[in-house]
Amino acid sequence: MKRSVEDHAARFDRAADSYDENGTPEYRAAADLVIEHAAPEPGDVVLDLGTGTGAIALALADEDGDVIGRDISEGMLEQAREKATERGIESVTFGEGRFREPNVPDDRSVDVVVSNFAMHHLDDDAKREAIETIAGLEPRRFVLGDVMLFGEADPDEPFYSPEVDDPATVGILADALTDAGFALTAVEPVHEQVGVLVAERSEPPESESA
C-alpha cells in the first residue's frame, strides 16, 4: 500500500459526499458485473469489502438474506447508511472493516464475498494476504471487480493513479486465488486495465471429503 490505511480513509472521507457522481463508465460496468456474478441465493450472507457508499451491497440486499458492508472510511459508511435508511432496506449492516480484518461477527458464516475497485490500493503481497483471509471465511464464491492489468499499462495514460494505486496483473491475482483454494471460473475484461474475476471454492478430493 503506497499510503497508510489512515491516509486512504481520510481521502475517501473527503470524497464521500460527491463519490457517487464521479464514477467512470468502467467503474459502473465492473460494478454491474460484480452484482450479476455474485448471484446470492435466498438466505445467503454476502460480505462486501470496500463497500464505499454501498452501491453493490444495497443492490444485493434481499429480505431472505443479509449483506455485510465493510469499509475503512466512516464518511463513505455514513453515505451508505443514509441510502439504506432512505430506501427502507434493513437487511444490510455497514461498519468498519478491511480486507485483512473484515470484522465479520464470529457467529456469522459468509456465503459470497464481493468487492469492487478497492483491492488495488494494496500491494501484491497484501493482496495475497487479503485473498487468503477471504478464503478463510469459506465463501463458496468471491467476485472481484478492480483495476487490474491485462497487459502492460501505458505509463503516459494509466487508468489508475500511480501515487495511490498499485494494481496487479490478472496473472498475479489468478495465482493468489488458486493458491488460496479457489477455482477461477470467469474473467470479464472491462478495459485493458479493469476487469472482474469470479472465483469459486474448489471442492476437496472425494477421499478427503468422505
Solvent accessible surface area in square Angstrom, and as a share of the most:
residue,aa,sasa,rsa
1,M,59,0.26
2,K,107,0.45
3,R,91,0.33
4,S,52,0.33
5,V,31,0.18
6,E,121,0.54
7,D,70,0.36
8,H,1,0.01
9,A,16,0.12
10,A,41,0.32
11,R,63,0.23
12,F,36,0.15
13,D,61,0.32
14,R,177,0.64
15,A,37,0.29
16,A,5,0.04
17,D,120,0.62
18,S,43,0.28
19,Y,50,0.19
20,D,81,0.42
21,E,142,0.64
22,N,104,0.53
23,G,22,0.21
24,T,56,0.33
25,P,92,0.58
26,E,42,0.19
27,Y,48,0.18
28,R,121,0.44
29,A,40,0.31
30,A,0,0.00
31,A,11,0.09
32,D,92,0.47
33,L,37,0.18
34,V,0,0.00
35,I,51,0.26
36,E,115,0.51
37,H,43,0.19
38,A,0,0.00
39,A,57,0.44
40,P,44,0.28
41,E,101,0.45
42,P,115,0.72
43,G,48,0.46
44,D,13,0.07
45,V,15,0.09
46,V,2,0.01
47,L,0,0.00
48,D,2,0.01
49,L,1,0.00
50,G,25,0.24
51,T,10,0.06
52,G,7,0.07
53,T,4,0.02
54,G,0,0.00
55,A,51,0.40
56,I,10,0.05
57,A,0,0.00
58,L,8,0.04
59,A,57,0.44
60,L,14,0.07
61,A,27,0.21
62,D,72,0.37
63,E,174,0.78
64,D,93,0.48
65,G,13,0.12
66,D,57,0.29
67,V,3,0.02
68,I,3,0.02
69,G,0,0.00
70,R,25,0.09
71,D,13,0.07
72,I,44,0.22
73,S,0,0.00
74,E,85,0.38
75,G,14,0.14
76,M,4,0.02
77,L,1,0.00
78,E,88,0.40
79,Q,43,0.19
80,A,0,0.00
81,R,90,0.33
82,E,96,0.43
83,K,31,0.13
84,A,8,0.07
85,T,109,0.63
86,E,140,0.63
87,R,143,0.52
88,G,58,0.56
89,I,44,0.22
90,E,164,0.74
91,S,22,0.14
92,V,14,0.08
93,T,82,0.48
94,F,22,0.09
95,G,13,0.13
96,E,77,0.35
97,G,1,0.01
98,R,87,0.32
99,F,18,0.07
100,R,98,0.36
101,E,103,0.46
102,P,12,0.08
103,N,80,0.41
104,V,25,0.14
105,P,59,0.37
106,D,157,0.82
107,D,123,0.64
108,R,79,0.29
109,S,83,0.53
110,V,6,0.03
111,D,40,0.21
112,V,0,0.00
113,V,0,0.00
114,V,0,0.00
115,S,0,0.00
116,N,10,0.05
117,F,30,0.13
118,A,14,0.11
119,M,0,0.00
120,H,10,0.04
121,H,19,0.09
122,L,9,0.05
123,D,51,0.27
124,D,54,0.28
125,D,106,0.55
126,A,7,0.05
127,K,3,0.01
128,R,83,0.30
129,E,80,0.36
130,A,0,0.00
131,I,0,0.00
132,E,89,0.40
133,T,40,0.23
134,I,0,0.00
135,A,21,0.16
136,G,59,0.57
137,L,47,0.23
138,E,107,0.48
139,P,0,0.00
140,R,71,0.26
141,R,37,0.13
142,F,1,0.01
143,V,0,0.00
144,L,1,0.00
145,G,0,0.00
146,D,2,0.01
147,V,5,0.03
148,M,0,0.00
149,L,26,0.13
150,F,72,0.30
151,G,46,0.44
152,E,173,0.77
153,A,23,0.18
154,D,61,0.32
155,P,118,0.74
156,D,124,0.64
157,E,132,0.59
158,P,38,0.24
159,F,56,0.23
160,Y,41,0.16
161,S,45,0.29
162,P,67,0.42
163,E,107,0.48
164,V,8,0.05
165,D,11,0.06
166,D,39,0.20
167,P,16,0.10
168,A,3,0.02
169,T,56,0.32
170,V,23,0.13
171,G,43,0.41
172,I,68,0.34
173,L,3,0.02
174,A,19,0.15
175,D,79,0.41
176,A,3,0.03
177,L,1,0.01
178,T,70,0.41
179,D,103,0.54
180,A,25,0.19
181,G,38,0.37
182,F,5,0.02
183,A,43,0.33
184,L,54,0.27
185,T,78,0.45
186,A,27,0.21
187,V,66,0.38
188,E,51,0.23
189,P,91,0.57
190,V,42,0.24
191,H,56,0.25
192,E,115,0.51
193,Q,4,0.02
194,V,0,0.00
195,G,0,0.00
196,V,0,0.00
197,L,1,0.01
198,V,5,0.03
199,A,0,0.00
200,E,46,0.21
201,R,106,0.39
202,S,55,0.35
203,E,151,0.68
204,P,69,0.43
205,P,78,0.49
206,E,150,0.67
207,S,100,0.64
208,E,126,0.57
209,S,75,0.48
210,A,125,0.97
